[in-house]
Every structure is written in C-alpha cells, then in structure tokens.
Amino acid sequence: MSVAVFLSRILGLVREQVFAALFGASHATDAYQIAFRIPNLLRDLFAEGAMSAALVPTFIQVQKEKGVDRGWQVATRVFVFLFLIVGLLAVLGVFFAEPIIEFYAGAYHSVPGKFELTVKMTRIMMPFFPLVALAAAFMAILNACGKFFMPSFASAMFNAVSIITGVVLANLFPGWGREPIEGMAYGVIAGGFVQALIQWPVLRRQGYRPLWSQPDSVSSLNDPALRRMMFLMIPGTVGLAATQINILVNSVFATSVGAGAVSWLNYAFRLMQFPIGIFGVSLASATLPVFSRAWSSHHHQDASDSLLKTVKRVFAINFPASSGLAFLGVPIIALIFEHGKFSRADTVSTANALAAYAVGLTAYSVVKVLVPICYAIGETRLAVFSSVFSVGSNLLFNFLFVKKLGFVGLALGTSITAILNSILLWYFISKKFRQNGVSTHLVEVLKSMTLYGVAALGMGALVWSIDHWLAESVSVLFRVAIGMGVGVVSYLGLSILLKLEESLDLLRMIKRRLG
C-alpha cells in the first residue's frame, strides 16, 4: 500500500511541478487552489474520511454476522445512497459557488478577474466530488477485503490522468479564448472518473454483486446496517474534519496576506502529504480492519497491542521525515519546484511554511490513525469533541500568529493544533481501554516518542550542517542526494545506538520484501 501511495505522491508532486513551471505562484494558481479546495474539502468531510471510517467496521461486522451476500447488499446500498447524496451536494455547490467564494476568498475582488476565475473553476471542478466519493467507497470495501494496492494505486492514476488532460487542455484553451489554467480544472474531472473506474474490476474479482433487495427483505431506508453506518458517519464527519477545516481557515487568512501566500502554503503542504500519505494513511488503513476484527471479537488487549505497534511505527517514520523536511526544505523545494515562473523567493517562502508544517507532521499522522479507531470502538463523541476543540484552537492560533509571522504563522498554528488534537484523542481512547480492563501502554508510548524525537533531531542537525557547508559548492541535486543519504545512515545508526526496534523492524521488512 505504501508503494502505491508513494507512486501517487510522486505523480502528485509532478502535478505540482507542472503547475509551478506553467503558472508559478501567481493570482491564477491562487484562484485554482481555492477552487479545488472546496470539492476536495467536501470529499474529505463526506467521503474518504468519515465514510471509510464508518464503512469498514460496519461491512466487516455484517459479513461476519450475516454472511457474504448480506455484506454485498450493504455495500450496494452505500454506493447508491452515497452517490445520490454527494451528487446533490455537488449540484448545490455549482449553484452557490459565488457566495461560497465570497465567504472563502472575498479579498480576491481586489485583483481584476481573480474572483470571477475562482468561481468559474469551482463550478468546473465540483463534479469531482461525487466521482471521488464513489472511488473512496470502492477503496473502503476493498480494504475491508484485504486489498490495498489497487485502491491506493487508483490515486496515482488520478494524478497521471489529471496531468496529461490538464496540460493538453492548458495548451489548447488560449486559442479558444479561455484561461490556460481552466484546462487543469477539467483535468481534475477526468482524473476523478478514472480513479473510480479502475477499481471496479478489482471489486468484481472479490465477488461483489450489486444486490439491492436480497438476501435481506428489509427496505433500503430501514436497513439497520446502513443506518448504523450513517450514525457513525455523521458525527464522524465532524471528527475527521479538523485538519481540512483548519487548512480552509488557513486559506481564508492567507487570502488577505498577499499574492502567493495561498500557493506557498499549498506547495508546502503537498510535500507534507508524502510521509502523511505514504505512512500515516497507509498504516491507518491497514490497522483499521485488524483492530476492528479484534475489538468486535472482544479481544481488547490484542486491539490495544495492534494500536501500540502502529503508533510506534508512525513515530519511527514520521519523526525523521519531519526533521528532514524542516532542515532540507530549501534544496528540496528548489530541486522540485524552482523552474519556469517559480522564483528563488518562492522557494524560500515555501520552505519557511514547510518547516512550520513539519513541526506537526507526526501528530498529523497519529491523528490519521486514532480518529478511525474512535469509530471502531463506537465512541464517535470522543473524536467530535477533539475536532471541535481543534478547530477552535486553530482559529485562536491563526489570529495570534498571522499578525507577527504572516503565512508562516498559519502553518505553525495548524501544527500546534494537530499536536493538541493527537494528545486529546490518545487520552480519550486510553480511557476507553481502561474501562475494558486493557493496558494503554502510556509509558511505552512516551518513551518511544522521546527516543525517536531525539534521534530525528540529531539526524536533522547533522544534515543541516552538511547542507550548509555544501550550499555554495555543489548543485542542488547533489545537496539533496547527499543530505538524504547522510540522513538515512545517521538515523539508522542512532536507531541502533538507542535500540529503536521499530526502525530496525521496518528495515528488515523492506529487506524481506526485496528478497
């Protein structure tokens, strides 16, 4: 799954490179990022996040208790109802695009044509929402069936198709009297369609049959499994929304900071998506079915042990990743984005935002793991309370930091919020475990977090020193290559010295995979 997500993130990075080269950090890219963020936010709220966290444990429990055919019936009803509901929301989004953008980016009126372009592209990209929601439902069912590669690879196909379609149309549109960046918006629609379509054959090979009225005679609207999933999904939408709402709040603040701020934050967060997506989301998606089966079978200690193992692996990977992004941000961004209209000043600004985001990278990944666990144990209120607290604290930090630190303060406020969110979630879940007589491993978690944090900071200090020494003498490609090589070797060395088993376990696992 991590390999498939890695391919997706690489292509996503290529997509951002194309944007940077063709449009730089301009008013057009600011308009595109805001327009795309609205259907993307809806996707995270109603599809990939809340729906997946509710559907996986429901589908597993129904198949276990009622049989395979009943499970496929529930899946079919979810597919149909989800598509109808999100399709209606997409239609409303097209109709109300102008007032939405007025609320979201009213400051764009100060630049002639920028507000109108944002509204136009919002309407173009809104159909992406139902398409990707259906793709996310397919992915959830395939994950529950133990299939992880193709659903994750579908995201890579989204990026590939959106790049090819977008670039072709961006070159054709000026001759048709349209803005080139509108071509990238149509590329998003084509990519969303392919992302759903490519998973259908895999779903059929798992034995899926579109059952609607049999084997259960219960009407679809009264289906207890469907109602249970919706019961989990509605508060789950609030619980999983914190990060996306916080990013949206950042964007609202950033639109008033100046030209380029929205794009700098977006480019920085795109790099953050590498470790979050490759390891945070992958570990969360792979852990949820295992945890759900153990918890539903009342093997609570096994469930707790599996969660501990996952969180420690998150520490093992994401602490060094955050350190590397923070200390090697300038050469990495220069290598990837500093082409065409993307200037040196854009590189420095994006690197500053990336360093601030990196502070909360590990917490982001921990939240990705812990929020679905709340729904697996039936405690949706825990995630909801954490989410509401998170949104409120992010608003406070943004208001405090943006005045002194500008757009960097927005990224830093989001990171601090993610850290607080992860602490609250762990506290709530630990309390639930203790109520069931289960060990929460708090001392082991704190010890692991401290040791991995020390190892990551040691690695980062060494990498930064070497990069600073090489800055004027070698190309940016060699700076990144040497920095990454030194970082990996020094981190593994510190892992051996500090006896950090999860890092060494992952290394051994990779060696086994490679034969």
ZAMARGU-4260 file (C-alpha; in steps of 0.2 Angstrom, whole numbers, plus 5000, padded with zeros to 4 digits):
<rodrens>
0) 5000/5000/5000 | 5014/5012/5004 | 5022/5008/4987 | 5006/5013/4978 | 5003/5028/4989
5) 5022/5033/4985 | 5018/5032/4966 | 5003/5043/4969 | 5013/5056/4979 | 5027/5056/4966
10) 5014/5059/4952 | 5005/5072/4963 | 5022/5081/4965 | 5024/5080/4946 | 5007/5088/4945
15) 5013/5102/4957 | 5029/5104/4947 | 5019/5107/4931 | 5009/5120/4940 | 5024/5128/4946
20) 5033/5128/4929 | 5017/5134/4920 | 5010/5146/4932 | 5022/5149/4946 | 5015/5156/4962
25) 5003/5168/4954 | 4985/5175/4955 | 4979/5161/4943 | 4987/5147/4954 | 4979/5156/4970
30) 4962/5155/4961 | 4964/5137/4956 | 4970/5131/4974 | 4955/5139/4982 | 4943/5132/4968
35) 4950/5115/4970 | 4950/5115/4989 | 4931/5117/4990 | 4926/5100/4982 | 4942/5092/4990
40) 4936/5098/5007 | 4919/5090/5004 | 4927/5074/4998 | 4937/5073/5015 | 4922/5078/5025
45) 4909/5066/5017 | 4919/5053/5008 | 4936/5047/5011 | 4937/5051/5029 | 4921/5049/5038
50) 4914/5036/5026 | 4929/5025/5026 | 4930/5025/5045 | 4911/5020/5046 | 4910/5008/5032
55) 4925/4997/5035 | 4920/4991/5053 | 4901/4990/5048 | 4905/4980/5032 | 4916/4968/5042
60) 4904/4965/5056 | 4889/4962/5044 | 4899/4949/5034 | 4904/4941/5050 | 4887/4940/5057
65) 4875/4939/5042 | 4886/4932/5028 | 4894/4937/5012 | 4879/4941/5002 | 4872/4952/5015
70) 4888/4962/5016 | 4887/4965/4997 | 4869/4971/4999 | 4875/4984/5012 | 4889/4989/5000
75) 4877/4992/4986 | 4866/5002/4996 | 4880/5013/5002 | 4887/5016/4985 | 4870/5021/4978
80) 4865/5032/4993 | 4882/5040/4994 | 4882/5044/4976 | 4865/5052/4977 | 4869/5062/4992
85) 4885/5069/4987 | 4879/5072/4969 | 4865/5083/4976 | 4879/5092/4987 | 4889/5095/4971
90) 4874/5102/4962 | 4871/5114/4976 | 4890/5119/4976 | 4888/5123/4957 | 4873/5134/4961
95) 4880/5143/4976 | 4898/5144/4970 | 4898/5163/4970 | 4893/5166/4988 | 4904/5152/4994
100) 4919/5160/4986 | 4913/5177/4993 | 4915/5170/5010 | 4930/5160/5007 | 4941/5172/4997
105) 4931/5189/4996 | 4948/5198/4996 | 4951/5192/4978 | 4939/5206/4972 | 4954/5217/4974
110) 4963/5209/4959 | 4953/5211/4942 | 4946/5195/4936 | 4953/5184/4950 | 4937/5182/4960
115) 4927/5178/4944 | 4940/5165/4938 | 4939/5156/4955 | 4920/5155/4954 | 4921/5148/4937
120) 4934/5135/4941 | 4924/5130/4957 | 4909/5126/4946 | 4920/5116/4934 | 4928/5105/4947
125) 4913/5102/4958 | 4908/5086/4949 | 4925/5079/4955 | 4917/5077/4972 | 4904/5063/4968
130) 4916/5054/4957 | 4930/5053/4970 | 4917/5049/4984 | 4912/5034/4974 | 4930/5029/4972
135) 4933/5031/4991 | 4918/5019/4994 | 4926/5006/4982 | 4943/5009/4991 | 4935/5006/5009
140) 4926/4990/5003 | 4942/4983/4995 | 4952/4987/5011 | 4940/4978/5021 | 4943/4963/5009
145) 4961/4964/5012 | 4965/4973/4996 | 4976/4988/4997 | 4987/4990/4982 | 4975/4994/4968
150) 4964/5006/4978 | 4979/5016/4983 | 4986/5015/4965 | 4970/5022/4959 | 4975/5039/4966
155) 4991/5038/4956 | 4980/5036/4941 | 4970/5051/4946 | 4986/5061/4946 | 4993/5054/4929
160) 4976/5057/4920 | 4974/5074/4928 | 4991/5080/4922 | 4990/5073/4904 | 4972/5080/4902
165) 4976/5096/4910 | 4992/5100/4901 | 4984/5096/4884 | 4969/5107/4888 | 4980/5121/4895
170) 4989/5122/4879 | 4973/5122/4868 | 4962/5134/4878 | 4971/5150/4874 | 4967/5148/4856
175) 4949/5145/4861 | 4949/5162/4871 | 4949/5153/4888 | 4962/5154/4903 | 4975/5141/4902
180) 4973/5136/4920 | 4955/5131/4916 | 4962/5116/4907 | 4970/5110/4923 | 4952/5111/4931
185) 4945/5099/4918 | 4960/5088/4921 | 4954/5085/4939 | 4937/5079/4932 | 4945/5066/4920
190) 4956/5060/4934 | 4942/5058/4946 | 4932/5047/4934 | 4947/5036/4930 | 4950/5034/4949
195) 4933/5026/4952 | 4933/5016/4936 | 4950/5007/4938 | 4944/5000/4955 | 4928/4992/4948
200) 4936/4976/4940 | 4945/4973/4956 | 4929/4974/4966 | 4921/4962/4954 | 4935/4949/4956
205) 4932/4950/4975 | 4915/4943/4972 | 4905/4959/4973 | 4887/4958/4966 | 4876/4973/4965
210) 4862/4966/4977 | 4849/4978/4982 | 4833/4968/4988 | 4840/4951/4993 | 4845/4942/5003
215) 4838/4954/5016 | 4820/4959/5014 | 4822/4974/5025 | 4819/4990/5014 | 4834/5000/5010
220) 4829/5015/5020 | 4826/5005/5035 | 4842/4994/5033 | 4850/4993/5051 | 4867/4992/5044
225) 4865/5007/5033 | 4858/5017/5047 | 4872/5011/5059 | 4885/5017/5046 | 4876/5034/5044
230) 4875/5035/5063 | 4894/5033/5063 | 4897/5044/5048 | 4888/5060/5053 | 4897/5063/5069
235) 4912/5056/5061 | 4912/5069/5048 | 4914/5082/5062 | 4928/5071/5070 | 4938/5069/5054
240) 4935/5086/5048 | 4948/5095/5059 | 4963/5095/5048 | 4954/5100/5032 | 4944/5114/5041
245) 4960/5120/5049 | 4968/5121/5031 | 4952/5130/5025 | 4954/5143/5039 | 4972/5145/5035
250) 4967/5148/5017 | 4954/5162/5022 | 4968/5170/5032 | 4981/5168/5018 | 4970/5177/5005
255) 4972/5193/5015 | 4991/5191/5017 | 4996/5194/4999 | 4999/5186/4982 | 5007/5169/4983
260) 5003/5165/5001 | 4989/5153/4997 | 5001/5144/4984 | 5016/5144/4996 | 5006/5135/5009
265) 4999/5123/4996 | 5016/5118/4989 | 5022/5116/5007 | 5008/5105/5012 | 5009/5095/4996
270) 5027/5090/5002 | 5019/5086/5019 | 5007/5074/5011 | 5022/5062/5006 | 5025/5055/5024
275) 5007/5058/5029 | 5000/5048/5014 | 5013/5035/5012 | 5015/5030/5030 | 5001/5039/5041
280) 4986/5035/5030 | 4993/5018/5024 | 4996/5012/5042 | 4979/5019/5047 | 4970/5010/5033
285) 4979/4994/5036 | 4977/4994/5055 | 4958/4998/5055 | 4952/4981/5048 | 4964/4972/5060
290) 4959/4982/5075 | 4940/4981/5071 | 4941/4962/5070 | 4950/4961/5087 | 4938/4973/5095
295) 4922/4966/5088 | 4928/4949/5094 | 4931/4956/5112 | 4950/4953/5111 | 4953/4971/5118
300) 4971/4968/5123 | 4975/4962/5105 | 4967/4978/5098 | 4977/4989/5110 | 4993/4980/5106
305) 4990/4982/5087 | 4987/5001/5090 | 5003/5002/5100 | 5013/4994/5087 | 5005/5006/5073
310) 5008/5022/5084 | 5027/5017/5087 | 5029/5014/5068 | 5022/5031/5065 | 5035/5038/5077
315) 5049/5028/5068 | 5045/5035/5051 | 5037/5052/5053 | 5049/5060/5066 | 5064/5058/5054
320) 5053/5063/5039 | 5048/5079/5048 | 5066/5083/5053 | 5072/5080/5035 | 5059/5092/5028
325) 5062/5105/5040 | 5081/5105/5039 | 5082/5101/5020 | 5067/5111/5014 | 5076/5124/5004
330) 5086/5112/4992 | 5071/5100/4991 | 5059/5114/4986 | 5072/5121/4974 | 5075/5104/4966
335) 5057/5101/4964 | 5048/5117/4960 | 5061/5131/4956 | 5058/5130/4937 | 5049/5142/4925
340) 5040/5155/4934 | 5043/5148/4951 | 5057/5160/4958 | 5070/5159/4972 | 5059/5170/4983
345) 5045/5157/4981 | 5057/5143/4986 | 5062/5152/5002 | 5044/5156/5006 | 5038/5139/5003
350) 5052/5132/5014 | 5048/5143/5028 | 5030/5136/5028 | 5036/5118/5026 | 5047/5120/5042
355) 5032/5126/5051 | 5021/5112/5045 | 5034/5099/5049 | 5033/5103/5067 | 5016/5094/5067
360) 5019/5081/5054 | 5020/5066/5066 | 5004/5072/5075 | 4995/5073/5059 | 4999/5055/5055
365) 4994/5050/5073 | 4978/5058/5071 | 4975/5049/5055 | 4977/5033/5065 | 4967/5037/5080
370) 4951/5045/5073 | 4945/5029/5064 | 4949/5019/5080 | 4936/5030/5089 | 4923/5024/5077
375) 4929/5006/5078 | 4926/5006/5097 | 4909/5015/5095 | 4915/5032/5103 | 4911/5045/5090
380) 4909/5058/5103 | 4927/5057/5108 | 4933/5062/5090 | 4919/5075/5089 | 4925/5084/5105
385) 4943/5083/5099 | 4938/5090/5082 | 4928/5105/5089 | 4942/5109/5101 | 4955/5108/5087
390) 4945/5120/5075 | 4943/5132/5090 | 4962/5132/5094 | 4967/5133/5076 | 4957/5149/5074
395) 4965/5156/5090 | 4982/5152/5085 | 4980/5159/5067 | 4973/5175/5074 | 4988/5177/5086
400) 5002/5171/5074 | 4997/5179/5057 | 5000/5196/5064 | 5018/5193/5068 | 5023/5178/5057
405) 5012/5181/5042 | 5008/5165/5032 | 5021/5155/5042 | 5011/5158/5057 | 4996/5150/5049
410) 5006/5134/5046 | 5014/5134/5064 | 4996/5137/5071 | 4990/5121/5062 | 5004/5111/5068
415) 5002/5116/5086 | 4983/5112/5084 | 4987/5094/5077 | 4998/5091/5092 | 4985/5095/5104
420) 4972/5085/5094 | 4983/5070/5094 | 4985/5071/5113 | 4967/5073/5117 | 4962/5058/5106
425) 4975/5047/5114 | 4968/5052/5131 | 4950/5048/5126 | 4955/5031/5118 | 4966/5026/5133
430) 4951/5030/5145 | 4940/5018/5135 | 4953/5005/5135 | 4955/5006/5154 | 4936/5004/5156
435) 4938/4987/5147 | 4952/4982/5158 | 4965/4985/5144 | 4983/4991/5146 | 4986/5008/5137
440) 5005/5007/5136 | 5006/5025/5140 | 5024/5024/5147 | 5030/5014/5132 | 5022/5027/5120
445) 5030/5042/5129 | 5047/5033/5130 | 5046/5029/5111 | 5041/5046/5107 | 5055/5054/5116
450) 5069/5042/5109 | 5063/5044/5091 | 5062/5063/5093 | 5080/5064/5100 | 5086/5053/5085
455) 5077/5064/5072 | 5084/5080/5079 | 5101/5073/5080 | 5099/5067/5062 | 5092/5085/5057
460) 5106/5094/5065 | 5119/5084/5056 | 5110/5085/5039 | 5108/5104/5041 | 5126/5107/5045
465) 5132/5097/5030 | 5120/5105/5018 | 5125/5122/5024 | 5143/5118/5021 | 5139/5112/5003
470) 5127/5126/4998 | 5139/5136/4988 | 5150/5122/4981 | 5138/5108/4973 | 5122/5108/4963
475) 5105/5107/4972 | 5103/5089/4966 | 5119/5083/4975 | 5114/5093/4990 | 5098/5084/4991
480) 5105/5067/4987 | 5120/5069/5000 | 5108/5076/5013 | 5096/5061/5011 | 5110/5049/5011
485) 5118/5056/5027 | 5101/5057/5035 | 5096/5039/5032 | 5113/5032/5038 | 5114/5043/5053
490) 5096/5039/5058 | 5099/5021/5056 | 5115/5022/5067 | 5106/5032/5080 | 5092/5019/5080
495) 5104/5005/5083 | 5113/5015/5097 | 5096/5019/5105 | 5089/5002/5102 | 5074/5008/5092
500) 5066/4992/5087 | 5053/4999/5075 | 5065/5007/5064 | 5075/4991/5063 | 5060/4981/5060
505) 5055/4991/5046 | 5072/4989/5038 | 5071/4971/5040 | 5053/4971/5032 | 5060/4980/5017
510) 5074/4968/5015 | 5062/4953/5016 | 5051/4962/5003 | 5066/4964/4991 | 5071/4946/4994
</rodrens>
